[in-house]
Amino acid sequence: MKNSMNTKALVEGAIFASVTAALGIMVYYMPLLSLIGMFWATPIIIIGFRNGFKVSFISAAVAGAIVSIFTEPFSGLYLFMVFGISGIVMGWLMNRKVSPSVNITVSGLVLALCSVFGILFGFFIAGQSAAQVIEQLMKIMNESIDTTVSLYKSMGISEDQLNSIVTMMKEGITAMQYIIPTLFLMNGMLFSFINFKAVKLILGRMKYQIEDVKPFSQWRLPDNFSLGMLVIVLLTMMASYLQIPNIQTVQINIIYIVRWVFTIVGLSAASFFLEKYKVARPFKVFILVFLFLTLSNYLTIVGLIDAIFNFRKLDKRHIGGI
């Protein structure tokens, strides 16, 4: 009976590997569909949930090998390194019935790290360093600023306004160089969240009961978050005192990450009160998007206040979301 079950799992893994490989090949040859590449891990997660770590690992490796054969070697390897490994982790955690918030957080961190290693590996194969690529990217962006300035001049915009626009754009480009780690982290968390929701939807159709994250309006920070932040701040201050290289970049990224965390919590609090006063869903979505795009700094303050005082009176036994 056990061998029969193992055979069934391997057959299922082979089928899902074929689906995964087909998805990767389709994305490679049709770049316009590249956005669906984020779902490359979805079949891997499902097979991991149903059959465990070993079968999902074999399935991901086979899918990556098939993609490499029908496209070019690095494509399959990259998909396995980035989406395959993170998918294996998420599927295994789902199989172990780990809470959704922890699963998405861990899988998001894994995806962010794997993305960095995958891109660095690609640079290595191309014979370039990350510093060279970033320098080239910054050069292209600065050239685009000059093009934009010429366009604005032809539209009759005054010199003072142009100087203000150029200064703002250059400051944005400079800041982007420092917050690349934060962008990778946010990307990893977002893609993991989307994949978890996609897998839950598919497994729901297959009659599996999967625990979901709490509604967005109930997301909150764990009580030990403030203590963790205090420890991180003290460590960065110590590192700054010891003049550890690149500590300024670390500090900037910590500030951005904390800011975004509190912004999301503030947006969750806004959603909570919109639901409390029974605002219709279309208007609620419109208001939340408006707040996020125009008043994100105030949302950060609201999130900080909510983290300290818990004015929504949410249950402290769970963190509610991510």
PAZAPA-4460 file (N, C-alpha, C; in steps of 0.05 Angstrom, whole numbers, plus 32768, in hexadecimal, padded with zeros to 4 digits):
% residues 322
    n_x    n_y    n_z   ca_x   ca_y   ca_z    c_x    c_y    c_z   seq   type   mol
   8011   7FE8   8000   8000   8000   8000   8011   8019   8000     1      M     A
   8027   8018   8010   8039   8030   8011   8046   8035   7FF7     2      K     A
   804F   801F   7FE9   805C   8023   7FCF   8048   802E   7FBB     3      N     A
   802F   8024   7FBD   801A   802E   7FAB   8016   804C   7FAF     4      S     A
   8016   8054   7FC8   8012   8071   7FCE   802A   8081   7FC4     5      M     A
   8043   8076   7FC7   805A   8083   7FBD   8059   8086   7F9E     6      N     A
   8051   8071   7F91   804F   8071   7F74   803A   8086   7F6B     7      T     A
   8024   8087   7F79   800F   809B   7F73   801A   80B7   7F76     8      K     A
   8029   80BB   7F8C   8034   80D6   7F91   8048   80DE   7F7B     9      A     A
   8058   80CB   7F72   806C   80D1   7F5D   805E   80D7   7F42    10      L     A
   8049   80C7   7F3C   803A   80CC   7F24   802D   80E8   7F24    11      V     A
   8022   80EF   7F3B   8016   8109   7F3F   802B   811F   7F3C    12      E     A
   8042   811A   7F48   8059   812D   7F46   8062   8131   7F2A    13      G     A
   8062   811B   7F1A   806A   811D   7EFE   8056   812E   7EEE    14      A     A
   803C   812A   7EF4   8028   813A   7EE6   802A   8157   7EEC    15      I     A
   802E   815E   7F06   8031   817A   7F0E   804B   8186   7F04    16      F     A
   8060   8175   7F01   8079   817E   7EF6   8075   8186   7ED9    17      A     A
   8065   8177   7ECA   8060   817D   7EAE   8051   8198   7EAC    18      S     A
   803D   819B   7EBD   802D   81B4   7EBD   803F   81CC   7EC3    19      V     A
   8050   81C8   7ED7   8063   81DE   7EE0   8076   81E5   7EC9    20      T     A
   8081   81D0   7EBC   8094   81D4   7EA7   8087   81E2   7E8F    21      A     A
   806F   81DA   7E89   8060   81E7   7E73   805C   8205   7E78    22      A     A
   8056   820B   7E91   8052   8227   7E99   806C   8237   7E95    23      L     A
   8083   822B   7E9E   809C   8238   7E9B   80A4   823C   7E7E    24      G     A
   80A0   8229   7E6D   80A6   822B   7E50   8095   8240   7E43    25      I     A
   807B   8240   7E4A   8069   8254   7E3F   8071   8270   7E46    26      M     A
   8079   8275   7E5F   8082   828F   7E67   809C   8297   7E58    27      V     A
   80AE   8284   7E54   80C7   828A   7E46   80C2   8293   7E29    28      Y     A
   80B0   8285   7E1B   80AC   828B   7DFF   8097   82A1   7DFA    29      Y     A
   8088   82A8   7E0F   8074   82BD   7E0C   8078   82D1   7E23    30      M     A
   808C   82E3   7E20   8093   82F6   7E35   807B   8307   7E40    31      P     A
   8067   830B   7E2E   8050   831B   7E37   8041   830D   7E4E    32      L     A
   8045   82F3   7E51   8038   82E4   7E66   804B   82E0   7E7E    33      L     A
   8060   82EF   7E7F   8074   82EB   7E94   8069   82EF   7EB1    34      S     A
   8053   82FE   7EB3   8048   8303   7ECD   803D   82E9   7EDA    35      L     A
   8034   82D7   7EC9   802A   82BD   7ED4   8041   82AB   7EDD    36      I     A
   805A   82B4   7ED8   8070   82A4   7EE1   8071   82A2   7F00    37      G     A
   8064   82B5   7F0E   8064   82B3   7F2B   8054   829B   7F35    38      M     A
   8043   8290   7F23   8034   8278   7F2B   8042   825E   7F24    39      F     A
   805C   8260   7F1C   806B   8248   7F15   806D   8236   7F2D    40      W     A
   806D   8241   7F45   806F   8231   7F5D   8055   8224   7F66    41      A     A
   803F   822D   7F5B   8025   8224   7F64   8021   8205   7F63    42      T     A
   8027   81F8   7F4C   8025   81DB   7F4C   8038   81CD   7F5F    43      P     A
   8050   81D9   7F63   8063   81CE   7F76   8059   81CF   7F92    44      I     A
   804C   81E5   7F99   8040   81E8   7FB4   802A   81D3   7FB8    45      I     A
   8019   81CF   7FA4   8003   81BC   7FA6   800E   81A0   7FAA    46      I     A
   8022   8198   7F9A   802D   817D   7F9D   803B   8179   7FB8    47      I     A
   8047   818F   7FC2   8054   818E   7FDC   8040   818B   7FF2    48      G     A
   8029   8198   7FF0   8014   8196   8004   8009   817A   8004    49      F     A
   8005   816E   7FEC   7FF8   8154   7FEA   800B   813D   7FF0    50      R     A
   8024   8140   7FE8   8036   8129   7FEA   8050   812D   7FF9    51      N     A
   8055   8145   8004   806C   8149   8014   8084   8155   8005    52      G     A
   809A   8157   8014   80B2   8165   800A   80C0   8157   7FF3    53      F     A
   80C5   813D   7FF5   80D5   812F   7FE1   80C8   8130   7FC6    54      K     A
   80AE   812A   7FC4   80A1   812A   7FAA   80A0   8146   7F9E    55      V     A
   809C   815A   7FAE   809B   8175   7FA4   80B7   817E   7F9A    56      S     A
   80CC   8175   7FA8   80E7   817C   7F9F   80ED   816E   7F84    57      F     A
   80E6   8155   7F82   80EB   8146   7F69   80DB   8153   7F52    58      I     A
   80C2   815A   7F58   80B1   8167   7F44   80BC   8181   7F3A    59      S     A
   80C6   8192   7F4D   80D1   81AC   7F46   80EB   81A9   7F36    60      A     A
   80FC   8195   7F3E   8115   8191   7F2F   8110   8187   7F13    61      A     A
   80FC   8175   7F10   80F5   816B   7EF5   80EA   8181   7EE4    62      V     A
   80D8   8192   7EEF   80CD   81A8   7EE0   80E2   81BB   7ED7    63      A     A
   80F5   81C2   7EE9   810B   81D3   7EE2   811D   81C8   7ECB    64      G     A
   8122   81AD   7ECD   8132   81A0   7EB8   8124   81A1   7E9D    65      A     A
   8109   819C   7E9D   80FA   819D   7E84   80FB   81B9   7E78    66      I     A
   80F7   81CD   7E88   80F9   81E9   7E7F   8114   81EF   7E73    67      V     A
   8129   81E5   7E7F   8145   81E9   7E75   8149   81DC   7E5A    68      S     A
   813D   81C4   7E57   8140   81B6   7E3E   8132   81C4   7E27    69      I     A
   811A   81CF   7E2C   810B   81DB   7E16   810F   81F9   7E13    70      F     A
   811E   8205   7E25   8124   8222   7E22   8143   8225   7E21    71      T     A
   814E   822C   7E37   816B   822D   7E3B   8171   8228   7E58    72      E     A
   8189   821D   7E5E   818F   8211   7E78   8189   8224   7E90    73      P     A
   8190   823D   7E8D   818D   824F   7EA5   8170   8253   7EAC    74      F     A
   815E   8253   7E99   8142   8259   7E9F   8136   8245   7EB2    75      S     A
   813A   822B   7EAC   8130   8216   7EBE   813D   8217   7ED9    76      G     A
   8158   821C   7ED9   8166   821D   7EF3   815D   8234   7F03    77      L     A
   8158   824B   7EF6   814E   8263   7F04   8133   825E   7F10    78      Y     A
   8121   8253   7F01   8106   824D   7F0B   8107   823A   7F23    79      L     A
   8118   8226   7F21   811A   8214   7F38   8126   8222   7F50    80      F     A
   813B   8231   7F4C   8148   823F   7F63   8136   8253   7F71    81      M     A
   8126   8261   7F61   8116   8277   7F6C   80FA   826D   7F74    82      V     A
   80EB   8265   7F61   80CF   825D   7F66   80CC   8241   7F70    83      F     A
   80DE   822F   7F66   80DC   8213   7F6E   80E2   820F   7F8B    84      G     A
   80F8   821A   7F95   80FF   8217   7FB1   80EA   8223   7FC4    85      I     A
   80E1   823C   7FBD   80CD   8249   7FCE   80B3   8239   7FCD    86      S     A
   80AC   822E   7FB6   8094   821D   7FB4   8096   8204   7FC5    87      G     A
   80AE   81F8   7FC4   80B2   81E0   7FD5   80AE   81E6   7FF2    88      I     A
   80B9   81FD   7FFB   80B7   8205   8017   809A   820A   801E    89      V     A
   808B   8219   800E   806F   821F   8014   805E   8205   8014    90      M     A
   8062   81F4   8001   8053   81DB   8001   8059   81C9   8019    91      G     A
   8072   81C8   8021   807A   81B9   8039   806E   81C4   8052    92      W     A
   806E   81DF   8054   8062   81EC   806C   8044   81E7   806C    93      L     A
   8037   81E8   8055   801A   81E2   8054   8015   81C5   805C    94      M     A
   8026   81B3   8053   8023   8197   805A   8026   8193   8078    95      N     A
   8037   81A4   8085   803B   81A2   80A2   8027   81B2   80B1    96      R     A
   8014   81BF   80A3   7FFE   81CF   80AF   8008   81E6   80BF    97      K     A
   801D   81F3   80B6   8028   820B   80C2   8014   8222   80BC    98      V     A
   8011   8234   80CF   7FFD   824A   80CB   8003   825A   80B2    99      S     A
   7FEE   8263   80A4   7FF2   8271   808A   8005   8289   808C   100      P     A
   8002   8299   80A2   8012   82B1   80A4   8030   82AA   80A6   101      S     A
   8037   8295   80B6   8053   828C   80B8   805C   8281   809E   102      V     A
   804B   8271   8091   8052   8265   8077   8059   827A   8063   103      N     A
   8047   828E   8060   804C   82A3   804B   8065   82B3   8052   104      I     A
   8069   82B8   806B   8081   82C8   8073   809A   82B9   806D   105      T     A
   809C   829F   8076   80B4   828F   8071   80B8   828B   8053   106      V     A
   80A3   8284   8045   80A5   827F   8028   80AD   8299   8019   107      S     A
   80A3   82B0   8023   80AA   82C9   8017   80C8   82D0   801B   108      G     A
   80D2   82CA   8033   80EF   82CE   8038   8100   82BC   8027   109      L     A
   80F7   82A3   8024   8106   8290   8013   8106   8299   7FF6   110      V     A
   80EF   82A2   7FED   80EC   82AC   7FD1   80FE   82C4   7FCD   111      L     A
   80FF   82D6   7FE0   8110   82EE   7FDD   812D   82E7   7FDC   112      A     A
   8136   82D5   7FED   8152   82CC   7FED   8159   82BD   7FD4   113      L     A
   8147   82AB   7FCB   814C   829C   7FB3   814D   82AE   7F9A   114      C     A
   813C   82C3   7F9A   813C   82D6   7F84   8157   82E4   7F82   115      S     A
   8162   82EC   7F99   817C   82F9   7F9A   8192   82E7   7F8F   116      V     A
   8192   82CE   7F99   81A7   82BB   7F90   81A3   82B4   7F73   117      F     A
   818A   82B2   7F6A   8185   82AC   7F4D   818F   82C2   7F3B   118      G     A
   818A   82DB   7F43   8193   82F1   7F32   81B2   82F4   7F33   119      I     A
   81BE   82F0   7F4B   81DB   82F1   7F4D   81E8   82DB   7F3C   120      L     A
   81DB   82C3   7F3C   81E5   82AD   7F2C   81E4   82B4   7F0F   121      F     A
   81CE   82C1   7F07   81CB   82C9   7EEB   81E1   82DD   7EE3   122      G     A
   81E7   82F0   7EF5   81FC   8303   7EF0   8217   82F5   7EED   123      F     A
   821B   82E1   7EFE   8234   82D1   7EFD   8238   82C3   7EE2   124      F     A
   8222   82B7   7ED9   8223   82A9   7EBF   8229   82BD   7EA8   125      I     A
   821D   82D5   7EAB   8220   82E9   7E96   823B   82F7   7E98   126      A     A
   824B   82F1   7EAD   8265   82FD   7EB1   8264   831A   7EBB   127      G     A
   824E   8320   7EC9   824B   833B   7ED4   8247   8339   7EF2   128      Q     A
   824E   834F   7F00   8248   8351   7F1D   822F   8360   7F21   129      S     A
   8223   835D   7F38   820A   836C   7F3F   820F   838A   7F3E   130      A     A
   8227   8392   7F48   822E   83AE   7F48   822E   83BA   7F2C   131      A     A
   8239   83AB   7F19   823A   83B5   7EFD   821E   83B8   7EF2   132      Q     A
   820D   83A4   7EF7   81F2   83A5   7EED   81E3   83BD   7EF8   133      V     A
   81E5   83C1   7F13   81D8   83D7   7F20   81E2   83F2   7F15   134      I     A
   81FC   83F3   7F10   8208   840C   7F05   81FD   8411   7EE9   135      E     A
   81FA   83FD   7ED9   81EF   8400   7EBE   81D2   8409   7EC0   136      Q     A
   81C3   83FC   7ED3   81A7   8403   7ED6   81A3   8420   7EDE   137      L     A
   81B4   8429   7EF1   81B3   8445   7EFA   81B9   8458   7EE3   138      M     A
   81CC   8450   7ED2   81D4   8461   7EBB   81BC   8464   7EA8   139      K     A
   81AE   844D   7EA3   8197   844E   7E91   8181   8460   7E9D   140      I     A
   817D   845E   7EB7   8168   846E   7EC5   816F   848C   7EC3   141      M     A
   8188   8492   7EC7   8191   84AF   7EC6   818D   84B9   7EA9   142      N     A
   8193   84A8   7E96   818E   84B1   7E7A   8171   84B5   7E74   143      E     A
   8160   84A5   7E81   8143   84A8   7E7D   813A   84C2   7E89   144      S     A
   8147   84CB   7E9F   8140   84E5   7EAB   8146   84FB   7E98   145      I     A
   815D   84FA   7E8A   8164   850F   7E76   814F   8510   7E60   146      D     A
   8146   84F8   7E57   8132   84F7   7E42   8118   8503   7E4C   147      T     A
   8111   84FD   7E65   80F8   8508   7E71   80FA   8527   7E73   148      T     A
   8111   8530   7E7B   8115   854D   7E7E   8111   855B   7E63   149      V     A
   811C   854F   7E4E   8119   855B   7E33   80FC   855C   7E2A   150      S     A
   80EE   8546   7E31   80D1   8545   7E2A   80C2   855B   7E39   151      L     A
   80C7   855E   7E53   80B9   8572   7E63   80C0   858E   7E59   152      Y     A
   80D9   8593   7E51   80E0   85AD   7E46   80D0   85B4   7E2D   153      K     A
   80CD   85A0   7E1C   80BD   85A4   7E04   80A0   85AA   7E0A   154      S     A
   8097   85A2   7E22   807B   85A7   7E2A   8078   85C2   7E38   155      M     A
   808E   85D0   7E3B   808D   85EB   7E46   808D   85EC   7E64   156      G     A
   8096   85D8   7E72   8097   85D8   7E8F   80AE   85EA   7E98   157      I     A
   80AA   85F9   7EAD   80BE   860D   7EB6   80D7   85FF   7EC1   158      S     A
   80ED   860E   7EC2   8107   8604   7ECB   8106   85FB   7EE9   159      E     A
   80F8   860B   7EF9   80F6   8605   7F16   80E7   85EA   7F1A   160      D     A
   80D1   85E6   7F0B   80C3   85CD   7F0D   80D4   85B5   7F03   161      Q     A
   80E3   85BA   7EEE   80F4   85A5   7EE3   810A   859D   7EF8   162      L     A
   8116   85B1   7F04   812A   85AB   7F18   811F   859B   7F2F   163      N     A
   8107   85A2   7F38   80F9   8593   7F4D   80F4   8576   7F45   164      S     A
   80EA   8572   7F2C   80E5   8557   7F22   80FE   8547   7F20   165      I     A
   8113   8553   7F15   812D   8544   7F12   8138   853C   7F2D   166      V     A
   8137   854F   7F40   8142   8549   7F5B   8133   8531   7F67   167      T     A
   8118   8532   7F65   8108   851C   7F70   810E   8501   7F63   168      M     A
   8111   8502   7F48   8116   84E9   7F3A   8132   84DE   7F41   169      M     A
   8145   84EF   7F43   8160   84E6   7F4A   8162   84DB   7F66   170      K     A
   8153   84E8   7F78   8153   84DE   7F94   8145   84C2   7F95   171      E     A
   8131   84BF   7F84   8123   84A5   7F83   8135   848F   7F78   172      G     A
   8145   8495   7F64   8158   8482   7F59   816E   847B   7F6D   173      I     A
   8177   848F   7F7B   818C   848A   7F8F   8181   8478   7FA5   174      T     A
   8169   847E   7FAE   815C   846E   7FC4   8158   8451   7FBB   175      A     A
   8152   844E   7FA1   814C   8433   7F97   8164   8421   7F99   176      M     A
   817C   842C   7F97   8195   841C   7F99   8197   8410   7FB5   177      Q     A
   818D   841E   7FC9   8190   8415   7FE5   817A   8402   7FEE   178      Y     A
   8162   8404   7FE2   814B   83F4   7FEC   8146   83DB   7FDB   179      I     A
   8159   83D3   7FCA   8155   83BB   7FBA   814F   83A3   7FCC   180      I     A
   815D   839F   7FE3   8155   8388   7FF4   8138   8389   7FFD   181      P     A
   812E   83A1   8004   8112   83A4   800C   80FF   839C   7FF5   182      T     A
   8107   83A4   7FDC   80F6   839D   7FC5   80F5   837F   7FC1   183      L     A
   810B   8372   7FC4   810C   8355   7FC2   80FA   8348   7FD7   184      F     A
   80FC   8352   7FF0   80EC   8347   8006   80CE   834B   8001   185      L     A
   80C6   8363   7FF9   80AA   8368   7FF3   80A0   8357   7FDC   186      M     A
   80B1   8354   7FC8   80AA   8343   7FB1   80A5   8326   7FB9   187      N     A
   80B7   831C   7FCB   80B5   8301   7FD4   809B   82FD   7FE4   188      G     A
   8095   8310   7FF6   807D   830E   8006   8063   830F   7FF5   189      M     A
   8063   8321   7FE2   804C   8324   7FD0   8047   830B   7FC0   190      L     A
   805C   8301   7FB3   8059   82E9   7FA2   8051   82D1   7FB3   191      F     A
   805C   82CF   7FCB   8054   82B8   7FDD   8037   82BA   7FE5   192      S     A
   802E   82D2   7FEA   8012   82D6   7FF2   8000   82CE   7FDA   193      F     A
   8007   82D7   7FC2   7FF7   82D1   7FAB   7FF6   82B3   7FA5   194      I     A
   800D   82A6   7FA7   800E   8289   7FA3   7FFE   827A   7FB8   195      N     A
   8000   8283   7FD1   7FF0   8276   7FE6   7FD2   8277   7FE0   196      F     A
   7FC9   828F   7FD8   7FAD   8293   7FD1   7FA5   8282   7FB9   197      K     A
   7FB7   8280   7FA5   7FB0   8270   7F8D   7FAE   8252   7F95   198      A     A
   7FC1   8249   7FA5   7FC1   822D   7FAD   7FA9   8227   7FBE   199      V     A
   7FA2   8239   7FD0   7F8A   8235   7FE1   7F71   8232   7FD0   200      K     A
   7F6F   8243   7FBB   7F58   8242   7FAA   7F56   8228   7F9B   201      L     A
   7F6D   821F   7F90   7F6E   8205   7F81   7F68   81EE   7F94   202      I     A
   7F75   81ED   7FAB   7F70   81D7   7FBE   7F53   81D7   7FC8   203      L     A
   7F48   81EF   7FCA   7F2B   81F1   7FD2   7F19   81E3   7FBE   204      G     A
   7F20   81E6   7FA4   7F11   81D9   7F8F   7F15   81BA   7F90   205      R     A
   7F2B   81B2   7F9C   7F31   8196   7F9F   7F27   818B   7FBA   206      M     A
   7F16   819B   7FC8   7F09   8193   7FE1   7F1C   8192   7FF9   207      K     A
   7F32   81A1   7FF8   7F44   81A2   800F   7F3C   81BB   801F   208      Y     A
   7F3C   81B9   8039   7F37   81CF   804B   7F52   81DB   8054   209      Q     A
   7F59   81F2   8049   7F72   81FF   804F   7F6E   8218   805F   210      I     A
   7F7C   821A   8076   7F79   8232   8086   7F83   824A   8077   211      E     A
   7F74   8260   8079   7F7B   8278   806A   7F86   828D   807D   212      D     A
   7F94   82A1   8072   7F9C   82B8   8083   7F83   82C7   808C   213      V     A
   7F85   82D5   80A2   7F6E   82E4   80AC   7F67   82FA   8098   214      K     A
   7F4E   8304   8098   7F46   831A   8087   7F59   8332   808A   215      P     A
   7F5D   8341   8075   7F70   8357   8075   7F6A   836B   808C   216      F     A
   7F51   836F   8092   7F4A   8382   80A7   7F53   8379   80C3   217      S     A
   7F5B   8360   80C6   7F63   8356   80E0   7F82   8351   80E2   218      Q     A
   7F90   835A   80CE   7FAD   8357   80D0   7FB9   8369   80E5   219      W     A
   7FCB   835E   80F5   7FD8   836D   810A   7FF4   8362   810E   220      R     A
   8004   8370   811D   801F   8368   8123   8020   8357   813C   221      L     A
   8032   8343   813E   8035   8334   8157   803F   8347   816D   222      P     A
   8039   833F   8186   8041   8350   819C   805F   8354   819F   223      D     A
   806E   8340   8196   808B   8342   8199   8099   8350   8182   224      N     A
   8089   835C   8170   8095   836A   8159   80A5   8382   8162   225      F     A
   809A   8391   8175   80A8   83A9   817F   80C3   83A1   818B   226      S     A
   80C3   838B   819A   80DC   8382   81A7   80F0   837A   8191   227      L     A
   80E6   836C   817D   80F8   8364   8167   8104   837C   8159   228      G     A
   80F3   8391   8154   80FD   83A9   8147   8112   83B7   8159   229      M     A
   810D   83B7   8173   8121   83C4   8185   813C   83B5   8184   230      L     A
   813B   839B   8183   8154   838B   8181   8162   8392   8167   231      V     A
   8153   8393   8151   815F   8399   8137   816B   83B5   8137   232      I     A
   815D   83C8   8142   8168   83E4   8143   8181   83E5   8154   233      V     A
   8182   83D7   816A   819A   83D7   817B   81B1   83CA   816D   234      L     A
   81AB   83B4   815E   81C1   83A7   814F   81CC   83B9   8139   235      L     A
   81BA   83C7   812B   81C3   83D9   8115   81D3   83F0   8121   236      T     A
   81CB   83FA   8138   81DA   8410   8145   81F6   8406   814D   237      M     A
   81F7   83EE   8157   8211   83E2   815E   8222   83DE   8146   238      M     A
   8216   83D5   8130   8225   83D1   8117   822F   83EC   810C   239      A     A
   821E   8400   810F   8226   841B   8106   823D   8425   8116   240      S     A
   823C   8420   8131   8252   8429   8142   826C   841B   813B   241      Y     A
   826A   8401   8134   8282   83F2   812C   828A   83F7   810F   242      L     A
   827B   8408   8101   8281   8410   80E6   8283   83F8   80D3   243      Q     A
   826F   83E6   80D6   826D   83CF   80C4   8265   83D9   80A8   244      I     A
   8273   83CF   8093   826D   83D8   8078   8250   83D4   8070   245      P     A
   8245   83E7   8061   8229   83E6   8056   8213   83E6   806B   246      N     A
   821A   83EE   8084   8205   83ED   8098   81F0   8402   8093   247      I     A
   81F7   8418   8084   81E4   842D   807E   81CE   8421   806C   248      Q     A
   81D6   8410   8059   81C2   8403   8047   81AF   83F1   8057   249      T     A
   81BA   83E3   806B   81AA   83D2   807C   8196   83E3   808C   250      V     A
   819F   83F9   8097   818D   840B   80A6   8177   8416   8095   251      Q     A
   817D   841E   807C   8169   8429   806A   8154   8414   8064   252      I     A
   815D   83FC   805F   814A   83E6   8058   8138   83DF   8070   253      N     A
   8143   83E0   8088   8133   83DA   80A0   811E   83EF   80A3   254      I     A
   8125   8409   809F   8112   841F   80A1   80FB   841B   808C   255      I     A
   8102   8414   8074   80EE   8410   805F   80DC   83F8   8065   256      Y     A
   80E8   83E2   806F   80D8   83CA   8075   80C4   83D0   808C   257      I     A
   80CE   83DD   80A1   80BD   83E3   80B8   80A7   83F6   80AF   258      V     A
   80AE   840A   809F   809A   841D   8095   8084   840F   8086   259      R     A
   808B   83FC   8074   8077   83EE   8064   8066   83DC   8075   260      W     A
   8072   83D0   8089   8063   83BF   809C   804D   83CF   80AA   261      V     A
   8055   83E6   80B5   8041   83F7   80C3   802D   8403   80AF   262      F     A
   8035   8408   8096   8022   8412   8082   800D   83FD   807D   263      T     A
   8015   83E4   807A   8002   83CE   8075   7FEF   83CB   808D   264      I     A
   7FFA   83CC   80A5   7FE9   83CA   80BD   7FD6   83E2   80BE   265      V     A
   7FDF   83FA   80B7   7FCD   8411   80B6   7FB7   840E   80A2   266      G     A
   7FBE   8402   808B   7FAA   83FD   8076   7F96   83E8   8080   267      L     A
   7FA0   83D4   808E   7F8E   83C0   809A   7F7B   83CD   80AE   268      S     A
   7F85   83DF   80BE   7F74   83ED   80D2   7F5F   83FD   80C4   269      A     A
   7F66   840B   80AE   7F52   841A   809E   7F3D   8407   8093   270      A     A
   7F45   83F0   8089   7F32   83DC   807F   7F1F   83D3   8095   271      S     A
   7F2A   83D0   80AD   7F1A   83C7   80C5   7F03   83DA   80CA   272      F     A
   7F09   83F4   80CA   7EF5   8408   80D1   7EE1   840C   80BA   273      F     A
   7EEB   8408   80A1   7ED8   840A   808A   7EC4   83F3   808B   274      L     A
   7ECE   83DB   8094   7EBB   83C5   8097   7EA9   83C9   80AF   275      E     A
   7EB4   83D5   80C4   7EA3   83DA   80DC   7E8C   83EC   80D6   276      K     A
   7E90   8400   80C5   7E7B   8412   80BE   7E6C   840A   80A4   277      Y     A
   7E71   83F0   809C   7E63   83E4   8086   7E64   83F4   806B   278      K     A
   7E7C   83FD   8065   7E80   840B   804B   7E7F   83F6   8035   279      V     A
   7E71   83FB   8020   7E6E   83E9   8009   7E89   83E1   7FFE   280      A     A
   7E8C   83C8   7FF5   7EA6   83BE   7FED   7EB4   83CF   7FD7   281      R     A
   7EA6   83D7   7FC1   7EB3   83E7   7FAD   7EBE   8401   7FB8   282      P     A
   7EAF   840F   7FC9   7EB8   8428   7FD6   7ECF   8422   7FE9   283      F     A
   7ECE   840C   7FF7   7EE3   8404   800A   7EFD   8400   7FFB   284      K     A
   7EFD   83F2   7FE4   7F15   83ED   7FD5   7F20   8408   7FCA   285      V     A
   7F0E   8419   7FC0   7F16   8433   7FB6   7F24   8444   7FCB   286      F     A
   7F18   8444   7FE3   7F23   8454   7FF9   7F3E   8449   8002   287      I     A
   7F41   842F   8003   7F5A   8423   800C   7F70   8429   7FF7   288      L     A
   7F6A   8426   7FDE   7F7E   842D   7FC9   7F85   844A   7FCA   289      V     A
   7F72   845B   7FCE   7F77   8478   7FD0   7F89   847E   7FE8   290      F     A
   7F83   8472   7FFF   7F94   8476   8017   7FB0   846D   8012   291      L     A
   7FB3   8455   8006   7FCD   844A   8002   7FDE   845B   7FEF   292      F     A
   7FD2   8465   7FDA   7FE0   8475   7FC6   7FE6   8491   7FCE   293      L     A
   7FD6   849D   7FDF   7FD9   84B9   7FE5   7FE0   84BF   8002   294      T     A
   7FD9   84AE   8015   7FDC   84B4   8031   7FEB   849D   8040   295      L     A
   7FFF   8491   8032   800D   847A   803E   801C   8482   8057   296      S     A
   8026   849B   8058   8035   84A3   8070   8022   84A3   8089   297      N     A
   8009   84AC   8085   7FF6   84AC   809B   7FEE   848F   80A3   298      Y     A
   7FED   847D   808F   7FE7   8461   8095   7FFD   8455   80A6   299      L     A
   8016   845D   80A1   802C   8454   80B1   8029   845B   80CE   300      T     A
   8020   8474   80D3   801C   847D   80EE   8005   846E   80FB   301      I     A
   7FEF   846A   80EC   7FD8   845B   80F6   7FE1   843E   80FD   302      V     A
   7FF1   8432   80EC   7FFB   8417   80F1   800C   8416   810A   303      G     A
   801D   842A   810F   802D   842B   8127   801C   842E   8140   304      L     A
   8008   843F   813F   7FF6   8443   8156   7FE7   8429   815C   305      I     A
   7FDD   841C   8146   7FCE   8403   814A   7FE0   83ED   8156   306      D     A
   7FFA   83EC   814E   800C   83D8   8159   8011   83DD   8176   307      A     A
   8010   83F6   817F   8015   83FC   819B   7FFC   83F8   81AC   308      I     A
   7FE6   8403   81A3   7FCD   8403   81B3   7FB8   83EF   81AC   309      F     A
   7FBB   83E2   8194   7FA7   83CF   818B   7F8B   83DA   818D   310      N     A
   7F86   83F1   8181   7F6C   83FE   8184   7F56   83EF   8175   311      F     A
   7F5D   83DB   8165   7F48   83CB   8159   7F3F   83B4   816C   312      R     A
   7F4E   83B1   8182   7F48   839C   8196   7F48   8380   8189   313      K     A
   7F5C   837A   8178   7F5E   8360   816C   7F69   834C   8180   314      L     A
   7F63   8333   817B   7F6D   831D   818C   7F8B   831C   818B   315      D     A
   7F99   831D   81A1   7FB6   831E   81A2   7FC2   8302   819F   316      K     A
   7FB2   82ED   819E   7FBD   82D3   819C   7FC6   82CC   8180   317      R     A
   7FBF   82DC   816D   7FC9   82D7   8151   7FCF   82F2   8145   318      H     A
   7FE0   82F1   8130   7FE9   830A   8124   7FD6   8313   810D   319      I     A
   7FC2   8303   8108   7FAD   830C   80F5   7FB4   8308   80D8   320      G     A
   7FCB   830F   80D0   7FD2   830D   80B3   7FEF   8306   80B1   321      G     A
   7FFE   8316   80A1   801B   8310   809D   802B   8322   80B0   322      I     A
***
